[in-house]
């Protein structure tokens, strides 16, 4: 296995991706940070795939209906594509005001994606499962922002990179201060006990880099939202307080805030359910009506007879509401801010009553949600908005790992060509490229459409450690489960079949690819190229 602007503008960053020799060298950055660099705000949602938030891309479902309908692929279940996404008016407007990347891959689970954002590497070289800790030897772009760019740094909410508790050492992996954050307020676990009763953990000036303290969840409020311990309200209130304090203390000192929600992830407590009905004043009229109709009790885990899909819509609508409060505050405090929003993996389909959540966009749902390498398990929305970014959309295939170089580039800092491996014994080339050329209107693509690639992979502990891997270029994809061979891998044309309903024939041999007889004009070339990527760069 081979692993591998003067405060002109505040910045919010989402993603960067893979840089191999065959990919385009389009990273744009200054040699060093300007005297006063821009701010950066990163927002990560939890378990919200592209399907839940298709309102961000108003024509997406209609286009898919046409593509799979009688005049297209004639899929017998095509009408199920037009389901019921969550009500997300804030994020929908945000997407229209910024650059929407609708072709982004995360990893199949939360922690590998977060580790890829932090390190710029794919999961084969850091965190393989949702239980694995991230090694303290890895380089963090946040530490680079702090040490090279003079940024104040803070993280609020879900961390999930230090491993899990209940071991010989609780949370043995990288803690927020070790990653370069001045302040952490949130929870290090993968999930909350409940959204109102949870571990509220803190790292600040009084704690060592590898220590933290736990306090009772505080009651916080936001405009129009009553005091509550409801976790997303607390996260946003904490973030606004920190940004305000930084701006007041030194308006010219840039800041970076990482805000990671637990919405819309299921809770660890299952009493009476693993899902939740958000506080009433975090929901809009349409969502309130749906929850009232199915008897959900607001501000509790009593979901009444509400379906899993209704619960997902309610939790995502609550996320949308509190994100709107954060957007409004940042606009008032400093409107010159780049904001980035991204999801951490696809929507769950746990196969248990009221824990299946995909209700829009996808056709084949069983066994294809979070935890798998299918599009419904890894395709997530990403939006970047800020000064100098012309509203629009990009179809570039991008990775959550691309946050690393994009953040540094937007901050005016150089991106390293190599970063440390997990053992601290050697260096690895970044698996990520900066998306800044696209954001600045200098390029449509930052990866070679044929030779460039993305990888997404995991070992799914919820299914006994099943190995899942996906590899793609601009047009084609392979999905492998268990091992890489003709029986375990499926081959898809994502341009013709973006929902992976019609597998392509797999070539019997790649000899013609290897000797150069085939070119990328041949469909089979793409299969052979992607299996080569897997052999050279994945865990398999």
ABEGO torsion letter per residue (X at the ends): XBBXXXBABBBBBABBBBBBAABBBABBBBABBBABBBBBBBBBBBGBBAAAAAAABAAAAAAAAAAABAABAGBAAAAAABBBBBBBAAAAAAAAABBBBABBBBBABAAAAAAAAAAGBBAAABBABAABBBBAABBBAAAAAAAAAGBBBBBBEBAGAAEBBGBABBGABBBAAAAGBABBBEBABABBABAABBBBBBBBAABBAABBBBBBBBBBBBBGBBBBABAAAAAAAAAAAAAAAAAAABAABBBBBBBBBAOABBBABAOABABBBBBAAABBAAAAAAAAAAGBBBGBABAEABBAAAAAAAAAAAAAAAAAAAAAAAAAABABBBBBBBBABBBBBAGBBGABABABGBBBABGABBGBABAAAABBBBBBBEBGBBBEBBABBBBAAAAAAAAAAAAGBBBBABBBBAAGABBBBBABBBAAAAAAGABABABBAAABBBBBBBBBAAAGGBBBBBBBBAABBBBBBGBBBAAABBBBBAAABAAGABBBBBBABAAAAAAGABBAABAAAAAAAAAAAAAAABAX
